[in-house]
Amino acid sequence: MALIISLPIGTPPQAQQMVLDTGSQLSWIQCHRKKLPPKPKTSFDPSLSSSFSTLPCSHPLCKPRIPDFTLPTSCDSNRLCHYSYFYADGTFAEGNLVKEKITFSNTEITPPLILGCATESSDDRGILGMNRGRLSFVSQAKISKFSYCIPPKSNRPGFTPTGSFYLGDNPNSKGFKYVSLLTFPESQRMPNLDPLAYTVPMIGIRFGLKKLNISGSVFRPDAGGSGQTMVDSGSEFTHLVDAAYDKVREEIVTRVGRRLKKGYVYGGTADMCFDGNVAMIQRLIGDLVFQFTRGVEILVPKERVLVNVGGGIHCVGIGRSSMLGAASNIIGNVHQQNLWVEFDVTNRRVGFARADCSRVL
């Protein structure tokens, strides 16, 4: 499951489908019309836009190893700046770095932003990079805050639910409960830390009223940077480091162990799956609660603890980070459904509030 936004890019605007990703920095659009799968859902034609420009090799960004920009750039045969980007889930995109405007209305137009114009990619849509890096859409377009409300996944064939997305103030924000972001100075850069992620102070996990015996330190970065907890709209499942995952799995085994589908692993990371009576398993597992400082919680009701992965199989929406090759805890979009999630970039905080996201808000 992905959060897809259609953005009007260029002059005159061409609507481009992009995946909202709070876990990555570079935004990129599809600039090819390849017929082989994955065929782009929308493709941008630079020749039709008067505001489009390419980045030459002489541009400072094309000199690699800029501290907060881990993007491998090189000079192509046309003396243009070429990039290649690989994501944690194994997907990739490459092409040229370009500058282009996003036109929200006649009066609201961004300055030219640096984007990737992908000529090769493993996805059929672009990416809207929303992390705290200086090349993200948030930073370049000077967005002070943004928020979204993800509707529950639908199992109705052919039906795609629609959620809500705000740039700037959200009229619903009176009821939001906030936690402060954990931020890391330049001097504190550690090998396993993503300093540009939205890192939140998680302190525990509950099933119903039972708090699992997991040390709070498991959810905070250690000396090497492992263990940070980030809110990531671009990941579907939540992923936990081994020390937390093992305790969650232990509890699931206690509650519904003999109903687990033996030897089945979904997506290479999630092995708490079932092919039995869903309603009964949900009832036995109960509500899942992620706990943060200041009494803030994300409550996942028992009806949404299991995710339908097809073929009559349902899995607890939690995977093992180490199987992704990640050293962090990642709160995925499956656990952000029916919730306002606001990223208040200026005040370095994240807000949550329960909502019915399938209504247009």
N, C-alpha and C positions, 0 to 999 in steps of 0.2 A: 504494500500500500504506500502511495506517495501523495504529497500535497502538491497539487498542480495549479499554477496560476497562469493566466494568459496576460502577457504584458505587451503594450503597444510600443514597438521599437523602431526607431528611424524616422525619416521625414520624406514623404508622408508615412505615418506609422504602419508597420506590418505586425499583426498579432502573432506573438511567439509563445508557445507553451513551455513553461519552465517549472522545475521542481524546487519548491521552497526548502532550502537547506541551511539550518542554523549551525551546522557542523562544518561548513566549508567556506572558503574565502572568495575564490574567483568565480564570477558569474560568466556563463558562456551560452551562446545560442548555436543552433544547428545552421551551418552555412553550406550544406551539401544536399543533393537530391538523389542520393544513391538509392537504387531500387531494391538492393538486397536487404534482408532484415539485419539489424533493426532499422527499418525505413523511418526517417524522421516524421513525426506527427505534423510539425510545421517547419518550414525551412525559410531562412532569411535570404533575400536577394540583395546583396550590397549595391548592385548597379541601379537599383530603383530608389536609393536613399541619397538625398543631397547632403545629409549631415554625417555620412559614413567616412571614416578615414582609417588607414592602417598605421601601425607603429613601426617605424624603421628600426634597423639594428642599432642605430646610434642612440636610441632612447635609453635613459638610465635603467629602466626596468629590464632591458634586455641584457644588462650586465648581471649575471647570476650572483647568488649568495648575498642578496640584500637581507638583513637580519630576520625580518618577520615574514619573508616571502619565500617559501620553500618550493618555488615553482621552477622546474628545470626549463630554462629558455635557451634558445640557440638562434643562430642566424641562418635563414634558409637561402636557397639559390637566387631568390629575388631581392635579397638584402632586406627581408622583412623579419619581424620578431616572431619566432615560432615557439609554441609552448606545448608541453605534454603533461597531463594531470592524471594521477591514479588515486582512486578512492579506496578506503579500507575494505569495501565489499568486493573489490576486484574489478570494478567498472573503470573506464578510462575515457578521456577525451583529448584530442590534440588538434591544433590548427594554428591560426595566427592571432596575435593580440591586436585588437582594433579599438577605435573610439567611436561611440555612438550614443545618441540621446534616447531617453525614454519619455514619451509624450503621454501624460495622464489626462490632460485637457488642454484647451487653447491657452490657458494661463499657467498651467503647471507642467513645466518641461524641465527635465534635469539638464545640467551641463553635460557635455560629452563625457561619458564614463568609459573606463578601460574594461573591455569585455574580451572573452575568448570567442573566436569565430571558428567553430569546429568543422574540420573537413573529414575527421575520422572520430567515431565515438561508438561505445557499446550500448548507449541508451538511445531511445527514440525521442527524447525531449532534452531541452537545455537545463541548466542549473542556475538558480538565483542564490548566490552565495551570501549568507546573512550573518556570518560570524563577526568577531570584533577586530578582524584584521583591517589594515588600512586600505586594502583594495576591494573589500567586500562592498556590496551594494549599499549597505547601511552606512559605511564610512564615507564612500565617495558621494553618495546622494545626501549626506548629512541628515540622516533620519534619527530623530531623538528617541523614538520608541516605536515599536510595532507589536501587533498582537494577532493571534489567530484562534479560531474555534473549530476543532476537527469533529465532524459528525461521525457517529459509529459506522464501522464498515458494514456494507450491505451484502447479504448473500443472494439478493434478488438478481437473476441474470439480466444483464443489459442495463441495470439501473446504477447510476453513479451519484452518490450523495454529494451535496454541495455544502461547504462550510463558509466561514467568514474570515476576512483578513483586513486589518487596519494598518495603515502607515500613519504615525502620529497618534493623537489622542483617541482613546476609545470611550464612547459615551457610557459604556457599562462599567467603567473602572472603579466606581464608588465601592463596589463589593469585593475588590481584589485584595488578596492577602499576599504580602511581599516577603521575600527572603533576599538578603544581600548577596550579590555575586562574590565569589572568591576571586581576587585578581592577583597576578604574580608579576613583580617587577622584573625588568631585564636581567638584573643580577641573579635572579632565582631560576634561570632557565635550566630545566632538567631534561634528560633524554626522553623520558616517557610522558612528559607533560605537554598538553596542547594549551599554550597560554592564551590563545585567541578564542577558545570555546566559552560557552556560557556555563561556568562551573558553579554548582549550587551546593549549599551546606546540608547534605543529606545526613541523617543521624541514625536511621533505623528502618526496619521493615516489620510490618505486622500482618498476621492473618487473623481477621476478626479482632478480638481483644488480645490475642497472644503475640507478644513482642518476641521476635526471634533473637537468640543469643548471639548477636554479631557485634563485635566491637565497633564503635563509631569511627575508629581510625581507618577501618577498611574502606570507608567512603570518602576519605580525604587523601590528597597526594602525599606519598612518603618521600624520603630523601631523594629518590630517583625519579619522582613525579608520577609513579604508578598509583592508581586508586582514586584519581579525581572523579567526580560525578558530574556529567554534563547533560544538558537538555538538548536533544538533537531531533529536529523535525525530519531529517533526512534518513533516519534509521527507523525501520518498522518495529522490530522487537526491541525490548529493553535488554541490555546485556550487563551482566554482573561479573566482577572478578571472582576467582575461585573461592576465596574465603566466604563470600556472601552467597554465591550460587550453591555451594555445597550445603549450606544451612537451609536455604529455600527448598532445595531438592529433598533434603532429609524430612522436612515438614510435610511436603507433598507425599512422600512415601508413607509417612505415618498416617496421613489422612486417607489416601486412595492408592496406596502402593500396589496392591495386587491387580489394580485395573490399568496400570501403566502398560503402554505398548512396548514390549521388550525389544531392545536392539534398534529402535526407530529413532533417528535423529533428523529433525527438520532444519534445512538450511545449513547443515554442518555444525550448528551450535546449540540447538534446543532439543533436549531429550526427555522432556516431561510431556508426553503426548498420549492420547487415548483414542480408542475407536469404539467406546461403549456408550452407555446412556449419559448424554451430555448434561441434562438437567440434574441428574443425581450427583454426578461428579462435581458440578458447580456448587451444589448445595454442601457437599462434604468439604470442599476446599474453602468456601466462604469468601468474604471480601478481602481484597489485597490492599494494603496501605503503605505508601512510601512516606516516611516521616522526615521533616526538615526542622531547622531551628525555628524559634518563635511560635511553635505550635502549628506551623503550616503543614498540611498533609495533602497528598494526592490519593483519593480513595477510588479504587477500581472495584465497582460492585461485582458480586459473584457472577452475575449474568454476563460480564465481559472479561472474566479472568481467563477464559479459554478462547483461543483464536481458531477459526475454521481455516485449515490449511489445504482443504480439498480432499477428495477421495474418502470422505466420511471420517477424516481424522481431525481432531482438535488438540491444540497444544497450549500449555501455559505460555503466555507471550514473553517468555524470558529465556535468553540464551546465555552461553558461557563466553565472556569476553575473550578469554585466552584462545578459544577456537577461531576467533576472528583475527587473531594476531594483535588484539588491542589490550592495553594495560589499564583501561579506565572503565568506570561504570557509566553506562549510556542509557538515559531514559528515552525510549523510542516513542514514536507517534501512536502506537497501539495503546499506550498508557497516558496519552494526552487527549483522549476522546471525551467529548461532552465536558470540556474544560476550556475556559478562557486562559490562554497563556500569554502574558505580556512581557516583552523584553524591553525594559526601561534602560536604554543604553546610557543616557545622560546621567541618571542617578545610580547606575550600576546595581540594578536589582531585577528580579523576576517576580511577576505576580501571577497568582492562580485564583480562579473562581469557577465553581460548578455552573454548567449551563446546558441548555438543550441546543446543541449545535446544528441539529438538522433543520431547525427553523432559521430562516434568513434573518440575521441579527444586525 
